[in-house]
């Protein structure tokens, strides 16, 4: 991670170097951000809730930044394991039909569309009234037991596919709610900090490297512990082990947030009004209407999240039925995730020359190429799927780094009023990610259903039809390629990055 750090930190309390500039205003009402950065209440550590950006982030203490990033290890496990194994667990261990399994994963995520913006507003209220988001963040550390319950399906329930689907769906709602309580305030941190354009990328690059470790742990260890889906008990042991991993790193992340954004006094301005869950959708509308650049970014990331989660959901099916190697899921998952450990610092460096937008478009374009390459299966040798998966993994690093680093850009470019509702923005963003996490597996399950894929209980052997094999292959290759091509088309409409890097250097001095 040293490649991403920049110069050594200025000790807290000794002041941060002033920024060369701040985010500039933009007054175009069609597709621009109105700006205006409030300079009140700037603190000496370069951390503020509504102040000017203080530079490129090199002044941020490295130890605190690492502690913050470590919180992503647990998040990486949770965003990976259900996406990778839950659909397969339902269809090939519990015997749930693909269409019902898809609904069991989709409906809980529909709740997230309302839940995440509500949690975001609650987070803003906590920040305004108490000067910190830590209470909500800490509550999210109760995620592990719900994660275990997802896979620990009792015997009498597991014997009935409808009951098993309901069990998984119910616990998925609970787990997603606890995950939102952690994720929303956690991801508000880069916006709460007053670092510049490149500084935000630097903070998120630390997070991305550690998130990659979490994804790698979840994606590689979970299939090994679960085996070939031959028993619910093995899945339960897997969830218990990874749940313990998750809660430990969540706790470390809480300490990192506390160090990067110390609790301040309550604001003089009145706290945001309470937002009932029923009004959360109205807040989504308000945020999207107020910030056109954020709107474009969200629309693109919905497609990106859908695509990447579809690939995760389809990976076990592709490895087992198209490559004929059930145990190869771990190898492909490692090939998909491991490149991010090396390429994230390289993407960060490249973005300092090219800007985040250009790098993101490159990632999306090459992801399309890699997805189509997987359609060859093992006809040209097993090396081809592995190489294509490595290409996808290299792109995946940028697909995670740049959109998340651009969200604070859009919020801070909106000015003081928008910065005051950072949590609302983060809630909309994480709701978008959650929606994609549901839509991806659902689209793949729909493809399986259309192809006539036959579900099976643990230990049963089922011969799939030619139509099912076609659905497995095209759903894993052509469908994600089309979705990512659509994401690229939407992202090409994003204009804020060009303004922030006008003349080849970021205008905020970051």
N, C-alpha and C positions, 0 to 999 in steps of 0.2 A: 504493500500500500504506500510505501514511501514515494513512489513515483507521482502520487497525487497530492502531496502535502504542501509543497511550496516552502516558504521560509519558516523558521521556527517561531513559536508563538510569543506574543508579548504577555508577560504575566498579568493576570487580572488585577485591576486596580491601578496599573501604570499607564492606562490610556491606550487607545488604539490609534494607529495612524489614520489621518483623515482621508476620506475618499477624494479622488480627483474630481469626481462629478457624481451626480445622482441620476436616477432614471428620468428621462425627459418626458415632458408632457406630449400628448398627441390628441388633437381635437377632432379628428375625423370621426363622424358618428356612425358611418356605415360599417367599418370593419377595423376600427382602431380602439385603443384604450384611452380613456381620459385619465390624465395623471395629476400629479400634485402630491408631493411627498411631505408629510408632516414632519417637522424637525423637532417636535417637542419631546422632552423626556429622554434624550439620548444618554446612555450610560457609558461609563469609561471602559467597560469590557467589550464594547461594540455589539451589545445585545439590547434590543428594544422591541416594543410592540408596535410602534407607529413612527419610528424615527427614520432618519436618512440612512442609506446604505453606507457602510464604513469602509468598503474596499473589497479586496479579492478573497478574503477569508483566511489569509495566511496568519492573521493575528489570533485566530481561534485556537485555544489550547488543544494541542494534539491529543493529550491523554483524555480529555473530556470528550473530544470528537470520537475517539475510539470506543469509549464506553457507550456513547450514544449509538454508534453504529452496531455494537454487539447486540443491542436489542432486536436488530433485524434478523439475527440467527433464528430466534424462536418464531418470528413472523414467517421466515422462509419455509420452515417446516410446515406451518399450518396452511400456507397458500399452496403448497406443493402436494402434500400427501392426499388430502381429499380430492384434489383435482386429478391426481394421477391414479388413485386406486379405488375411490369410492364408487364410481360407475361400474368398474370391473368387479368389485366386491359384491355389488348388488346383483349383477347379471350372472356371474360365474361362481359365486359362493352361496348366495341366498336364493338363487333361482328366480329373481324378479325379471319380468319381461322388460326388454329395452325401453319401450314407451313409458312404462310405469317408473322404471328406474330414472329415466330422464326427468320426469315430473317431480320425483322425490328430491332431486337436486335443484330443479328450477324454482319450484314454489318457495322454498325457504329463502332463496336469493331475491325473490320478488319483494320480500319483507325488507331487505336491505335498501331498496330504493327509497323507502321512507325512513328507515332506521338510521342510516348513516348521516343524512342531513340533520336529523333531529339530534344525534349525538354531537355533530359539529356545532350546532347552536348551543347545546348544553356546555360544550367545551369553551366556547366564546364567553358564555355567561360566567363560568368558573374563572376564566382568566381575568375578566373585568372585575369581579367581586372579590376574588382572593389573590389575584396577581399571579396565578399559576394554574396549570391544567393537570397537576400531578395526581389529584384525588381520583379523577376519572381514569387516568392512565394506570394507576395502581389497581383499581377495580378490575381492569382487563386482565390482570395476572391470574384470574380465576379460570382462564381458558382451558387449562390442561384437563381437569376432570370431565368437562363436556366433550373434549376431543377424544378421550378414552371411551366415553359412553357411545360415541358414534359407531365404533367398531365392536364394542362389547355387547353384542345383541344376545339376549337370553335365549336359551334353547327353545322354549315353547313359542317365542316370537319368531325365531329364525325358521321354524318349520312352516310358517305361513307367509308366503311372499307379500301379500298385502300388508300384514302386520309388520313385517320386517321393513318394508318401504316406509310405513308410517313412523316406526321407531327412528330410523335414520333421519327422516325429514324433520321430526320434532327436535331431536338433539342437534341437528344442523342449525336450526333457528337459534337455539340457545348458544351454541358455540360461535355463530356469526355475530350475535349481539355482544358477547364478551370480546371477541376479536375487534369489533368496531370501537368498543370502549378504550381499547389500547391503541389501535392503529390511527384513529383520527387525531387525538392529541399528539401522538408521536410524530406523525407526518406534518403537523403544524409547526414543528420546531424550526425548520429552515426559514420559514416566513417570519416567525417571531424574532429570529436573529437578524441583525442589520448588517448583512454581508452583501457584496455586490454580485454582478452577473456571473463571473467565474467562481466567486466564493460559494454561491449556491450549488454550482456543479461540483465543486470540491467536497462540500458537505455530503451531497448525495452520492458522490463516487465512493466515499468511505462506506456509506450505507450499502451501496450496491455490491461492493466486494464481500462484505459480511453477509448480506442477504444471499449472495451466491453460495456461500458456505452452508447456510441453512437449507437452501434449496437442494444443494448437493447431498447433504446429510439426509434430508427427507427423501429425496428422489432415489438415492442409491441404497440407503439402509432399509427403508420401508419395504421394498420388494424382497430384499434378502430375508428379512424377519417374517414377512407374510408368506414366503414360499410361493407356490403356484396356486394359492387360493384354496388349499385343500381343507382348511378348517377355520371356523370363526375364532377359535382359541388363539391361533397364531396371529391373526389380525389384532386381537385384543392385547397380546403381549407386545406387538409392534407399537400400538398406540400408547401403551403404558410407558415404554422406554422413551419414545419421542416426546410424549407429554412432559416427562420430567426434564428433558433437554430444553423444551420450550420455556417452561416457567423459570428456569434458572437464568436464561438469557433475557427474558422479559424483565426480571428484577434488575439485572445489570443495566438495561436500557433506561429504566426509570432513573437510576442514578446519573446516567449520562445526560438526560434531559434536564435534570435538576442543576447540573453543572453548567450546561450551555445557556439555559434560560432561567437564571435564578428568580425565585419568587420576589415580586415587587409589591409595592403598596397598591391597594385598590385604586382604580382610576377615579379621577374627579368626575368624569362623565358618568351618567347613569348607566347601569349595566343593561345589556340588551334584554328586551322583554322575553318572558318565557315563551317558548315555541312548543305548542302542543304537537304530538306526533302527526295529527291530521293536517297540520299546516306545513309540514315538512316539504311536501311537493310544491307548495307555493313558494317556499324559499329556494328550492331548486330553480324554479322559473325565474325568480328575481335575480339570482346570481348569474344565471346564463344570459339573461337580458341585459344586465349591467355591464358585462365584460365580453365583447365579441371575440377577443383572442382566446380567452378561456373556453368559450363555447366551441370554437374550432378544435382546440386541443382535446377537449372532452369527447367530442364526436369521433375524432381520430382514435383516441385511446380506447373507446368502447370497442371498436373493431380490432385493435391490437390485442386487447385483453381477451376478447372472444377467440381470436386466432390462437394465441399461445395456450390458452386453457383447453381448446379443442385438441391441440397437438398432445398436451399432457394426457388427456383422457384417452386418446387413441393409441398411445404408445404401447400399452400392454397387449392390445389386440393386434397391432401391426407386428410386434415381435413374435407373438405366439402363432398367428395364423398366416402371415405373409412371409416371415423369415423362418418359421418353423423352429424358433428358439425361444421358449417361454422365459428362460433365465436371462435372455439378452436385454430385457427391459432395463436392468441396472446399468448395463454397458451403454445403451443408447441414452439413458437419462444422464449418465456422467458425461457423455459426449455433448449433450445439449447444454449442460450447465457449466462444466469445468472451464470452457474457454473464457467465460466471464472473469475468472480470477486473473487471467493474463491481459485480457483485452479492455477491461474497464479503465485501468490507468491510461491505456493507449487512446481509447475513445476520448477521455478527458483532455489529454494533450492535443488531440486532433481538433477538438471543439474550440480550443483557444485560437486556432487559426481559421477554421471553417465556420465556426458558430454551431449552435446546437441543432438548428433547423436542418442545415445541409447534412450533418452527420445522421440525423434521424431518418431523412429521406433515403440515404444510402443504405442504412440498415433495413428499411422496409423493402427496398428493391431487391437486395440480395436474399432476403428471407423468402421472397416469392420464388427465386431461382432454386434455393435449397429445397423448398417444399415440393416443387415439381420434380426435382431430381430423385426424391424418395420413391416416386412412382415406379422406378425401375426394379424395386424390391431387391432380391438377391440374385436376379438373373445375370447381372454383370459381376457377381461376386459380392461377398459381404462387406468389402471395403467401401463400396459405393454408398450404401446407406449410412455407414459410419462417417464418411467424409461429408456427406450432405448434412448429417446431424451436427457435425462440428461447425459447418457454415451457419446453420440455424442458431447454434449456441453463440457464435460470435456476434451475430445480429441481435440475439436476445439480450445480450449485455447492453447494447445501445438502446434497445426498445424499452428497457427498464430505466436506464440512467437518464436519458434526455427528457422524456415527458415529465418525469417526476421533478427534474431540475427546472423545467420550464413553468411548472405551476406557480412557484413563488414569483417568477418573473411577471406572470400575468397579474397576480394579486397586487404586488408592490407597484406595478405600473398603473394600477387603478387608483392609487392615491390613498390618503389616510382613511377615508370612509370604508374602502374595501379592505384595507389592512385590519381594521377593527373587527371584521367578520371573517378572519382567516379560517376559523374552525368551520364556518359554513361552507367555504370553498373546499376545504379538505374533505368535509362530509360528502359533498357532491362528487368529488373526485374518487373517493373510496367506494361510494355507491356505484359509480361507473365501473370501477374495477371489479366489484362484486357481481354486477350485472353480467359483465363479460365472462367472469368465472362460472356463472350459471349457464349462460347462453352457449358457450363453447361445448361443454359436455352434452347439453341438450341437443344441439345440432348434430353432434356425432351419434348420439343415441337414436335420433330420428333417422339418420342415414342407415344405421344398423337395422332399425325396425323396417324401413322400406326395403332393405335387402333381404329380409327374412332371417335375420340372425337368431339362433336358438339359444335361449338362456339355459343354464345348468346349475344344479346344486353342487356343493363341494364333493369332489370325488367322482362325479359323473363324467362320462366321455360322450360328447355330442359331435357328430359330423356336420359341418356347416355346408350349405349349398353354394353353388357357384355364384349366385346372386349375393349371398352374404359376404363372400370373399371380395367381390367387386365393391360392395359398400364399404368394407373395412379399408380397402386400398384407396378408393377415390375420396372417401371421407377424411382420410388422413393426409392426403397429398393435394389433390386439385381444389378441394373446398377451402383449406387454409390459404392456399395461394390466391384464390379469388378474394377472400376476405382481406388479406394483407394488401393486395393491389387496390382495393377500395379505400383502405386506410391511407395509403400513399396519396391517392387522389384528394382525399379530404385534407390531409396534412399540408399539401402544397398550397392551400389557401391561407395558411398561417403567416402573418406579416410582422408580428411584433419583434421577432428575432432580428429581422433586417434593420429595424429602427434602433434596437439596442446595440447593434454592432455596426452602425452606420460609419463608413469610412474605414472599416477594418478593425476598429477597436471598440470595446463596449463603452457606451456613454456613461455608465455609472462608475467607471474606473476600476471595476472588478476584474 
